[in-house]
Amino acid sequence: EINCHGCKSNKVRCSFAEELCAIRKCNIEKSTSHCAACDEYKCDQLKKVIESAPLIGEALKALR
């Protein structure tokens, strides 16, 4: 279980989120405020995350 506060949050992140999270890296590289603001929303990578964590999908849907 990962306690994610969002890709650009300044809150404490576990080492996975800081170093390995592909979603976070992508978000930072594209300079989007979050995945819901991305032109490629719902990319294959994000779809996989939403499959395993549906609450993330609901939160992003609300941001759209």
N, C-alpha and C positions, 0 to 999 in steps of 0.2 A: 504494500500500500504506500502510495506516495502522497505527501501533503503538498499539493501544488497551489501556489498563490498567483499563478500567471507567469507568462514568459518574461515579463519585464519588471516583475515585482522586486522591490528591494528587501523583502522579508527573507529570513533565513531559508536556504534551500539545501536539500540533501545533495550529496555528491553526484548522484545520478542526474538530477535536474541541472546541476551546475555544469557538469562535464560531458554527459552522454545524451541528454535529451535532444533527439533530432528535431522535434517540434520547436523547442526553444531556439535552437541554432537557426532553423529556417526563418522563424519569426524575426529574429534579430538581423539576419542577413537581408531580408526583404524590407526591413524598416517599417513593418506594419505594427499597429498598436495591439493586435491580437489576430488569431487565425480567421475570425469572422470578417475581418477587414481585408483579407487577402483576395486578390483577383482569382486565385486558384482554389478558393474555398469550395468545397471539401475535396482536397487532394487525396490520393490513395493512402498516404501516410496518416493523415488526420482521420480518415475513415476507420483505419485499424485501431487507433486510439479510442475513438468513440465506441467501437464495438466492445472494447474491454472496459470502458468507463462511460456509460451512457449519460451520466450527469454532466460530463464535459460537453457532450453534444447539446444537451439542453441549455447549458449556460451560453454556449456560442450561438445557438439559435436565437436566444433572447437578445443577444448583441446585434444581430443582423437587423 
